[in-house]
Amino acid sequence: MRRDFTAEQPDPVRAGDLTEIETGEGRLYLATVIDLFSHRLLGLSDGRPS
């Protein structure tokens, strides 16, 4: 993608991010995926079993 975070239509281009959050109980990792056309959140996980 060469750091081009734009999309001409929904779905073909997605981006993910992993964030580390310090809590009183230790570290929490939050992973997210967004559609770069609509900027809609497509999914997230904090690593805990569902």
C-alpha positions in Angstrom: 0.0 0.0 0.0 3.0 2.3 0.4 1.2 4.1 3.3 -1.7 5.1 1.1 -4.6 4.5 3.5 -7.4 5.4 1.0 -9.8 3.1 -0.8 -12.1 3.6 -3.8 -14.7 1.0 -2.7 -15.7 -0.9 0.4 -13.9 -4.1 1.5 -10.7 -4.6 -0.6 -8.5 -2.5 1.7 -8.4 -3.1 5.5 -6.1 -2.1 8.3 -5.3 -3.6 11.6 -3.9 -2.2 14.8 -2.7 -3.8 18.1 -2.8 -1.7 21.2 -1.3 -2.5 24.6 -3.2 -1.1 27.6 -1.8 -1.2 31.2 -4.5 -2.1 33.7 -4.5 -2.7 37.5 -4.6 -6.5 36.6 -1.8 -6.4 34.1 -1.5 -5.8 30.4 -4.5 -6.0 28.0 -4.0 -6.3 24.3 -6.7 -4.9 22.0 -6.6 -5.8 18.3 -8.9 -4.1 15.8 -9.6 -4.2 12.0 -11.2 -1.4 10.1 -12.4 -1.0 6.5 -10.4 1.9 5.0 -13.2 3.1 2.7 -16.0 3.5 5.3 -13.7 3.6 8.4 -16.1 1.1 10.0 -14.8 -1.2 12.7 -15.0 -4.7 11.3 -13.8 -6.6 14.3 -12.0 -6.5 17.6 -10.6 -8.8 20.1 -9.0 -8.4 23.5 -7.6 -12.0 23.5 -10.0 -13.4 26.1 -12.0 -16.5 25.2 -15.6 -15.6 24.1 
